[in-house]
């Protein structure tokens, strides 16, 4: 099999971005293939090679994974409304697909996961399915919030638009380093790693709580001080997060998961609702250059 060229991957990633931004509408092979500038036949084949999924299964999975946090956090929405919001044409189709993926109906999922008293503590792949386990918080809400208060000051502010160069990554979070290596290899000869201030961003397109760890999609990004005329073999886009909960912290790598959990607890306890935009991290340093091996980072959750 011939290797997949970078430009082909870029066009597939553009199609994925289109899918994720338009899950609420009807998506078919012809429409998505047009967005990637491929014929339907060639797009179907190349999409499966790049993502290891068919287009249909990819769209269904994305819709189900988008529905899960809506069922938990958007308590004002009925199951039917959630189904429609993520693009299912019927409640029966939504319920059938959801149960196949999570092992329980949407109604059961919504009932078993009240925000204040329980959390999803683990997900794992099992025979092609994701098993969801519900349990009590390891530490109570007050302890989580106290830890956050001791380590940072939280702000609610408008985050400006960014011009980004990015490399898409799908798979386990730790392996995103490969995407960053590819991005830096492209950016260095162009002098982009010398920008002042230098900012790198990780955008989480999937929730680590609701997705199979092997299919989580993220973007490794470099903030561009100005738009590129000749971008070469790389993806670029404008990212407009808007109003966000912004938590500035200095953390070691093993503390990132705890920080994200604490921030989402803070969001819920203070009456904010997550917006449609994806959460992200802004890095201001290389941890290797820090005296204590820490990242200086903003955790950002777009909110309504």
N, C-alpha and C positions, 0 to 999 in steps of 0.2 A: 504493500500500500504506500502511495506517495505521501510525503509529509504534508501536513496542513500549513499553508503559508500564513505569515503573520497578518497580511491584509484580509485573508479569509476569516481568521479568528476575530479580527476587529469588526468585520461586518456581522458576524454571528453575535458578538457582544452587543452591538448596536440593536440587533433584533431582540435580544434578551432585555435590554433596557426598555425598549418599546413595550414588550409584554408586561413587564413589572409595573409600568406606568399606566397600563390600560387593561388591567385584569377585570375591571367592571364592565367592559364592553365585549361584544362578540369578537372572538379571535379565531381566524381560520388560517390554513396553510398559505393560501394565496396572498392574503393581506400581510402576514408577517414576512413572507418571502420577498414581497415587494419592498418592505422597509429595509431589507438587507441587500437589495439589488441582485437577487438570485431568481432563477426560475424555480417554481415549486418543487420540481423533481430534484434539482441539485441541492436546494436548500434543505429539503427533508433528509437527504443523505448526509450532508455536511453537519447539520445540526446534531444529529445522532452521534456522529463521530466526536464532535467537540464536547458535548454535554453528557454523553453516555446515556441519554434519555431520548425518547421520541418527543416530538413537539407536543402531542396531545397529553402525554404523561407529565411533561414538564409544566404545562399550563395548569393542569389539574392539581399537581402538587403545590404550585405557587398559590393557587386560590385557597386550598385547604390550610396551608400554613399562614396565610394572611387572615383567614377566618378565626383561627384559634385565639389570638390575642383580642380580637374584637368581641368574642363570646365572653371573655373574662373581664376586660377592662371597659368595654362600652356596654354597661349594664342596662342602659336605656333602649338598646336595640334588641328586638326579638330575634329568634333563630331565623325566621323567614327573612327579616330585613338584612341580617348578616349574609344569608345566602345570596340575596339579590346584589348586595354591595360588592361581593367578590366575583360576581359574574355568572353564577349558576342560573340556569333557566327554569329550574323547578326545585322545590324543597326536597322531593324524594331523591333526586339525583344528588343533591348536596349531602343529604343524610347518609346515603349509601356510600358515597366517596369518602366522607369524613370518617365513618365507622371503619371502613377498610384501611384507612391510614392510621388512625389513632386507637382503634380497638374499642371505641364506644361512640354512641350517638352524640350529635351536637348538644342535645338537651341534657344528656348525662354529663358531658364535659362541662357545660355551663354550671350545672348544679353542684358538681364536686369541687369546684375551685373558687370559693369566695376569697376575694383579695386579702381581706384583713386577717384571715385565720389560717390560710394554707398557701402553699406555693407548689409549682411544678419543680420537683427536686431532681429529676433525672429523666433522660430520654435515651433510648438505645434502639439499635436496629435489631429486628428479630424476624427472620423469614420474610424480609422485604417490607416489614411494617415498623412503625415507630410505637414503642410501648411507653405510655405516659404513667408515671407514678406520682400520686399526690401524698403530701406529708406535711406535718407541722413545720413551722420555721425552725431552723437549727438554733437560732437565737431570736429572741422576741424583737418586735418592732422598735422598742425604745433603745435596745442595745445597738441595733443597726444605725438608727438615727444619731445616737450619741457618738458612735465611731465616725460617722460622716462629719458631724459637727466639729470633732476634735481635729480632723485632718484637712478641712477646707472651709471656704465660704461659698455659698451657692448664690448665683445670680439668675434672674430672669431677664433676658435681653434679646434684642434683635441681632442676629448674626448676619453679617453682610454676605452678598453673593461672592462665590469663588469661581474663578476659571481653573479647571483641573485638567491635568494630564493623568491618566490612570491605566492600571492593568487590572483586569478582572481575575478573581480567584474563586474557585469553587472547591470546597473540601474542608478539612479540619483547620481550625483557626491557626494553630501553630505553624502551618505550612504556608501562610501568607507571606512569610519571609522570602519565598521564591519569587513572588510577584513584585515585591519591593526591590529585589536584586535586579530583576528585568527592567523595572522603571528607572532605577538609578543608573544602570548601564546605558540606557538610552539618553538620560538627562545630562550625564557628566560631560560628554564631549561638546554639548551645546551650551555649557556654562550655566545650566539651570540650577545646579547644586550650589552655586555661589550666590544665589539670590539672597537679598537681605530684606526682611527676615525670611529665613527658610522655614517653611511649614509643610509637614506631611500629614495626610489625613487617611484614616481608615473608616470607610462607610460600611455599615452592616445592613445588607439588603434582606437578610433573614434573621429571625430571632433564634439565639442559641438555645432558648427554652423550648421552642416548638418545632424545631427542625432536626432532622437526622444530621449528626455532626459531619457526615461524609458529603452532604449536599449543601451546606451553608455557603451562600455566596457573599463575597465581600469585594470591595474595590480598594486597592492600594493606590493612593493619590498623592500627587505633588501639586501644591498651589502655585499657579503661574502669576507672576506680577503683571503680565500683559499677555493677551491672546497670541497664539503662535500663527505665523503665516504658513510655515512649512512644518507640519507636525510629524511627517514621516510615518513610520509604522507604529503608531500609538493611538489610543483613544483619547479624545478630549471632550469635555462637556462643561456647561455652566451649572453650578450647584447653588440653589437658593433655599437655605434651610429656614429662614425667617425667625420667628419667636422661639427661643430655646431655653431650657434649663441648662445652665452652664456651670460645671463644677471644675474648678482648677485644682489640680493635685500633683504631688510628687510621690510616685509609687514605684515599687519593684514589680516586675512582671507578674508574679504570683498573686498580687493584690488586685489585679484588674477585674476579675470576675466578682469579687466582693464589692468593689466600687460600683460596678454596674448594677448589681442587685440593690445596693443601698440607695442609689440614685432613683431607681424605679419605685422603691418603697417611699422615698421622700416625695416623688411626684404624686403618688396615689394618696398619701396621707395629707398632702397640702391641696388636694382638690383639682389638680391639673389632669388633663386628658392628652394622651399622645396624639400628635398630628399624623398625617399620612406620610410625611417625609421620614427618611430613615435616620436612626441615631448614628452618631459618628464620634470619632476621637481626633483631636488636633494635637500633634506632637511638636514640641518646641526645642527638643534637643535629641542627641544620641545618648542613650543610657550608658554606653561604653565610656563616654567622656565625663560622666557624673561621678563625683567622689564616692557616692554610696550606691552606684549602679542603678539609679532611679530615672524613670521617665518623667519629664515635666509635660503634663498633658491636660487638655480640657476634655471632659466628658460632656457631650451635648445631646440632649433629647428634645427634638422639635415638639412643641405643644400647641394646643389651640388657644 
